[in-house]
Amino acid sequence: MTDFEVFDNGSVWTIKAVSDSAKQFAEENFEVEPWQGVSIHFSTDWRVARDLVRQLVDEGFKVG
């Protein structure tokens, strides 16, 4: 099962926490501006998203 789903929309990527552990992690660790969405489902610049995905994988999460 995937913990986080990542959608590549070109220059903007969308990240969605799927599993319960991912949702908890996102709520505790992601600071998201209101225009981006909420901590468990948000959009951001691809460069920020790319680095975030690498960190999530390093934390042991499955990203798809």
N, CA, C and O atoms as CSV, one atom per row, in Angstrom:
chain,resi,resn,atom,element,x,y,z
A,1,MET,N,N,0.831,-1.177,0.000
A,1,MET,CA,C,0.000,0.000,0.000
A,1,MET,C,C,0.883,1.251,0.000
A,1,MET,O,O,1.918,1.293,0.666
A,2,THR,N,N,0.470,2.246,-0.741
A,2,THR,CA,C,1.175,3.510,-0.824
A,2,THR,C,C,0.787,4.406,0.344
A,2,THR,O,O,-0.385,4.498,0.708
A,3,ASP,N,N,1.779,5.062,0.923
A,3,ASP,CA,C,1.519,6.003,2.005
A,3,ASP,C,C,1.164,7.388,1.464
A,3,ASP,O,O,0.246,8.041,1.960
A,4,PHE,N,N,1.899,7.824,0.444
A,4,PHE,CA,C,1.666,9.121,-0.181
A,4,PHE,C,C,1.518,8.938,-1.687
A,4,PHE,O,O,2.287,8.207,-2.311
A,5,GLU,N,N,0.528,9.605,-2.260
A,5,GLU,CA,C,0.372,9.644,-3.706
A,5,GLU,C,C,0.894,10.992,-4.186
A,5,GLU,O,O,0.595,12.029,-3.595
A,6,VAL,N,N,1.675,10.968,-5.262
A,6,VAL,CA,C,2.235,12.186,-5.817
A,6,VAL,C,C,1.783,12.292,-7.268
A,6,VAL,O,O,1.933,11.352,-8.049
A,7,PHE,N,N,1.233,13.437,-7.613
A,7,PHE,CA,C,0.742,13.688,-8.961
A,7,PHE,C,C,1.579,14.792,-9.585
A,7,PHE,O,O,1.582,15.926,-9.107
A,8,ASP,N,N,2.290,14.455,-10.659
A,8,ASP,CA,C,3.144,15.398,-11.377
A,8,ASP,C,C,2.279,16.121,-12.403
A,8,ASP,O,O,1.875,15.540,-13.410
A,9,ASN,N,N,2.000,17.399,-12.136
A,9,ASN,CA,C,1.195,18.219,-13.044
A,9,ASN,C,C,2.075,19.240,-13.772
A,9,ASN,O,O,1.616,20.330,-14.114
A,10,GLY,N,N,3.315,18.886,-14.000
A,10,GLY,CA,C,4.249,19.814,-14.642
A,10,GLY,C,C,5.007,20.594,-13.596
A,10,GLY,O,O,5.762,20.015,-12.815
A,11,SER,N,N,4.819,21.897,-13.569
A,11,SER,CA,C,5.556,22.726,-12.617
A,11,SER,C,C,4.951,22.685,-11.217
A,11,SER,O,O,5.575,23.151,-10.263
A,12,VAL,N,N,3.754,22.140,-11.083
A,12,VAL,CA,C,3.095,22.003,-9.789
A,12,VAL,C,C,2.795,20.532,-9.542
A,12,VAL,O,O,2.220,19.852,-10.392
A,13,TRP,N,N,3.187,20.055,-8.378
A,13,TRP,CA,C,2.891,18.679,-7.990
A,13,TRP,C,C,1.889,18.684,-6.851
A,13,TRP,O,O,1.864,19.604,-6.033
A,14,THR,N,N,1.065,17.651,-6.805
A,14,THR,CA,C,0.100,17.492,-5.730
A,14,THR,C,C,0.510,16.279,-4.900
A,14,THR,O,O,0.830,15.221,-5.443
A,15,ILE,N,N,0.498,16.442,-3.592
A,15,ILE,CA,C,0.880,15.368,-2.671
A,15,ILE,C,C,-0.312,15.073,-1.777
A,15,ILE,O,O,-0.918,15.972,-1.194
A,16,LYS,N,N,-0.634,13.780,-1.684
A,16,LYS,CA,C,-1.790,13.360,-0.895
A,16,LYS,C,C,-1.377,12.233,0.044
A,16,LYS,O,O,-0.853,11.207,-0.391
A,17,ALA,N,N,-1.617,12.436,1.331
A,17,ALA,CA,C,-1.366,11.384,2.325
A,17,ALA,C,C,-2.521,10.395,2.251
A,17,ALA,O,O,-3.686,10.793,2.283
A,18,VAL,N,N,-2.202,9.106,2.151
A,18,VAL,CA,C,-3.237,8.088,1.968
A,18,VAL,C,C,-3.393,7.222,3.214
A,18,VAL,O,O,-4.502,7.059,3.724
A,19,SER,N,N,-2.300,6.675,3.698
A,19,SER,CA,C,-2.367,5.779,4.855
A,19,SER,C,C,-2.563,6.584,6.147
A,19,SER,O,O,-2.301,7.787,6.185
A,20,ASP,N,N,-3.015,5.920,7.177
A,20,ASP,CA,C,-3.214,6.587,8.467
A,20,ASP,C,C,-1.906,7.148,9.011
A,20,ASP,O,O,-1.875,8.257,9.544
A,21,SER,N,N,-0.821,6.378,8.876
A,21,SER,CA,C,0.468,6.865,9.386
A,21,SER,C,C,0.955,8.071,8.589
A,21,SER,O,O,1.565,8.981,9.150
A,22,ALA,N,N,0.691,8.083,7.293
A,22,ALA,CA,C,1.080,9.229,6.464
A,22,ALA,C,C,0.259,10.460,6.829
A,22,ALA,O,O,0.797,11.565,6.895
A,23,LYS,N,N,-1.025,10.280,7.063
A,23,LYS,CA,C,-1.882,11.408,7.450
A,23,LYS,C,C,-1.418,12.003,8.776
A,23,LYS,O,O,-1.356,13.223,8.930
A,24,GLN,N,N,-1.095,11.141,9.721
A,24,GLN,CA,C,-0.624,11.625,11.018
A,24,GLN,C,C,0.692,12.372,10.856
A,24,GLN,O,O,0.872,13.449,11.424
A,25,PHE,N,N,1.609,11.803,10.085
A,25,PHE,CA,C,2.901,12.439,9.841
A,25,PHE,C,C,2.708,13.804,9.176
A,25,PHE,O,O,3.339,14.784,9.573
A,26,ALA,N,N,1.848,13.866,8.179
A,26,ALA,CA,C,1.607,15.117,7.458
A,26,ALA,C,C,1.011,16.175,8.378
A,26,ALA,O,O,1.434,17.331,8.354
A,27,GLU,N,N,0.044,15.790,9.175
A,27,GLU,CA,C,-0.589,16.752,10.080
A,27,GLU,C,C,0.398,17.306,11.103
A,27,GLU,O,O,0.298,18.466,11.503
A,28,GLU,N,N,1.346,16.480,11.523
A,28,GLU,CA,C,2.316,16.896,12.531
A,28,GLU,C,C,3.515,17.647,11.943
A,28,GLU,O,O,4.173,18.405,12.656
A,29,ASN,N,N,3.807,17.445,10.647
A,29,ASN,CA,C,5.063,17.960,10.095
A,29,ASN,C,C,4.954,18.919,8.923
A,29,ASN,O,O,5.920,19.628,8.640
A,30,PHE,N,N,3.828,18.977,8.229
A,30,PHE,CA,C,3.718,19.833,7.051
A,30,PHE,C,C,3.010,21.129,7.396
A,30,PHE,O,O,1.906,21.120,7.939
A,31,GLU,N,N,3.649,22.233,7.079
A,31,GLU,CA,C,3.029,23.547,7.211
A,31,GLU,C,C,2.606,23.976,5.820
A,31,GLU,O,O,3.446,24.199,4.949
A,32,VAL,N,N,1.307,24.093,5.615
A,32,VAL,CA,C,0.772,24.366,4.295
A,32,VAL,C,C,-0.029,25.667,4.334
A,32,VAL,O,O,-0.835,25.887,5.239
A,33,GLU,N,N,0.202,26.514,3.349
A,33,GLU,CA,C,-0.570,27.752,3.231
A,33,GLU,C,C,-1.984,27.412,2.766
A,33,GLU,O,O,-2.170,26.440,2.033
A,34,PRO,N,N,-2.976,28.187,3.174
A,34,PRO,CA,C,-4.366,27.885,2.794
A,34,PRO,C,C,-4.583,27.752,1.284
A,34,PRO,O,O,-5.411,26.949,0.853
A,35,TRP,N,N,-3.857,28.523,0.480
A,35,TRP,CA,C,-4.041,28.451,-0.973
A,35,TRP,C,C,-3.480,27.160,-1.570
A,35,TRP,O,O,-3.804,26.807,-2.704
A,36,GLN,N,N,-2.623,26.443,-0.794
A,36,GLN,CA,C,-2.044,25.198,-1.279
A,36,GLN,C,C,-2.947,24.001,-1.013
A,36,GLN,O,O,-2.851,22.991,-1.711
A,37,GLY,N,N,-3.811,24.094,-0.029
A,37,GLY,CA,C,-4.668,22.987,0.359
A,37,GLY,C,C,-4.575,22.793,1.861
A,37,GLY,O,O,-4.511,23.759,2.621
A,38,VAL,N,N,-4.568,21.539,2.280
A,38,VAL,CA,C,-4.426,21.186,3.694
A,38,VAL,C,C,-3.247,20.237,3.839
A,38,VAL,O,O,-2.732,19.726,2.845
A,39,SER,N,N,-2.823,20.001,5.062
A,39,SER,CA,C,-1.592,19.233,5.290
A,39,SER,C,C,-1.614,17.832,4.676
A,39,SER,O,O,-0.562,17.303,4.315
A,40,ILE,N,N,-2.781,17.233,4.554
A,40,ILE,CA,C,-2.825,15.866,4.013
A,40,ILE,C,C,-3.095,15.821,2.514
A,40,ILE,O,O,-3.097,14.742,1.921
A,41,HIS,N,N,-3.325,16.990,1.886
A,41,HIS,CA,C,-3.568,17.027,0.435
A,41,HIS,C,C,-3.303,18.452,-0.057
A,41,HIS,O,O,-4.123,19.349,0.137
A,42,PHE,N,N,-2.149,18.644,-0.694
A,42,PHE,CA,C,-1.762,19.997,-1.085
A,42,PHE,C,C,-0.949,19.996,-2.372
A,42,PHE,O,O,-0.465,18.957,-2.823
A,43,SER,N,N,-0.811,21.175,-2.947
A,43,SER,CA,C,-0.022,21.368,-4.157
A,43,SER,C,C,1.158,22.276,-3.837
A,43,SER,O,O,1.071,23.153,-2.977
A,44,THR,N,N,2.264,22.048,-4.548
A,44,THR,CA,C,3.458,22.863,-4.348
A,44,THR,C,C,4.325,22.825,-5.598
A,44,THR,O,O,4.097,22.022,-6.503
A,45,ASP,N,N,5.306,23.688,-5.637
A,45,ASP,CA,C,6.272,23.749,-6.728
A,45,ASP,C,C,7.002,22.414,-6.851
A,45,ASP,O,O,7.279,21.762,-5.844
A,46,TRP,N,N,7.310,22.008,-8.070
A,46,TRP,CA,C,7.929,20.709,-8.308
A,46,TRP,C,C,9.270,20.557,-7.597
A,46,TRP,O,O,9.615,19.453,-7.175
A,47,ARG,N,N,10.032,21.638,-7.456
A,47,ARG,CA,C,11.342,21.531,-6.800
A,47,ARG,C,C,11.200,21.217,-5.318
A,47,ARG,O,O,11.945,20.404,-4.771
A,48,VAL,N,N,10.243,21.864,-4.678
A,48,VAL,CA,C,9.963,21.583,-3.264
A,48,VAL,C,C,9.425,20.158,-3.129
A,48,VAL,O,O,9.830,19.413,-2.237
A,49,ALA,N,N,8.513,19.792,-4.022
A,49,ALA,CA,C,7.899,18.458,-3.972
A,49,ALA,C,C,8.935,17.355,-4.166
A,49,ALA,O,O,8.907,16.339,-3.473
A,50,ARG,N,N,9.840,17.558,-5.103
A,50,ARG,CA,C,10.875,16.557,-5.378
A,50,ARG,C,C,11.715,16.293,-4.128
A,50,ARG,O,O,11.980,15.141,-3.784
A,51,ASP,N,N,12.129,17.358,-3.454
A,51,ASP,CA,C,12.916,17.202,-2.233
A,51,ASP,C,C,12.095,16.564,-1.123
A,51,ASP,O,O,12.607,15.740,-0.366
A,52,LEU,N,N,10.828,16.941,-1.024
A,52,LEU,CA,C,9.950,16.362,-0.008
A,52,LEU,C,C,9.764,14.869,-0.240
A,52,LEU,O,O,9.792,14.087,0.710
A,53,VAL,N,N,9.578,14.472,-1.475
A,53,VAL,CA,C,9.409,13.050,-1.785
A,53,VAL,C,C,10.659,12.268,-1.383
A,53,VAL,O,O,10.553,11.178,-0.821
A,54,ARG,N,N,11.812,12.806,-1.659
A,54,ARG,CA,C,13.067,12.143,-1.248
A,54,ARG,C,C,13.124,11.976,0.268
A,54,ARG,O,O,13.530,10.926,0.765
A,55,GLN,N,N,12.722,13.001,0.994
A,55,GLN,CA,C,12.728,12.930,2.455
A,55,GLN,C,C,11.711,11.912,2.968
A,55,GLN,O,O,11.983,11.192,3.929
A,56,LEU,N,N,10.554,11.850,2.337
A,56,LEU,CA,C,9.532,10.875,2.756
A,56,LEU,C,C,10.033,9.449,2.552
A,56,LEU,O,O,9.825,8.587,3.406
A,57,VAL,N,N,10.686,9.202,1.434
A,57,VAL,CA,C,11.258,7.878,1.166
A,57,VAL,C,C,12.330,7.560,2.216
A,57,VAL,O,O,12.385,6.441,2.725
A,58,ASP,N,N,13.170,8.531,2.537
A,58,ASP,CA,C,14.198,8.344,3.571
A,58,ASP,C,C,13.580,8.037,4.933
A,58,ASP,O,O,14.178,7.331,5.744
A,59,GLU,N,N,12.372,8.575,5.183
A,59,GLU,CA,C,11.661,8.310,6.438
A,59,GLU,C,C,11.022,6.925,6.449
A,59,GLU,O,O,10.527,6.481,7.485
A,60,GLY,N,N,11.030,6.242,5.307
A,60,GLY,CA,C,10.487,4.901,5.219
A,60,GLY,C,C,9.084,4.800,4.648
A,60,GLY,O,O,8.483,3.726,4.675
A,61,PHE,N,N,8.551,5.904,4.131
A,61,PHE,CA,C,7.226,5.892,3.536
A,61,PHE,C,C,7.293,5.384,2.101
A,61,PHE,O,O,8.297,5.557,1.412
A,62,LYS,N,N,6.209,4.756,1.667
A,62,LYS,CA,C,6.072,4.321,0.266
A,62,LYS,C,C,5.353,5.425,-0.488
A,62,LYS,O,O,4.257,5.848,-0.118
A,63,VAL,N,N,6.005,5.885,-1.566
A,63,VAL,CA,C,5.459,6.988,-2.356
A,63,VAL,C,C,5.175,6.487,-3.753
A,63,VAL,O,O,6.015,5.834,-4.373
A,64,GLY,N,N,4.008,6.788,-4.237
A,64,GLY,CA,C,3.635,6.328,-5.577
A,64,GLY,C,C,2.934,7.385,-6.360
A,64,GLY,O,O,2.555,7.153,-7.508
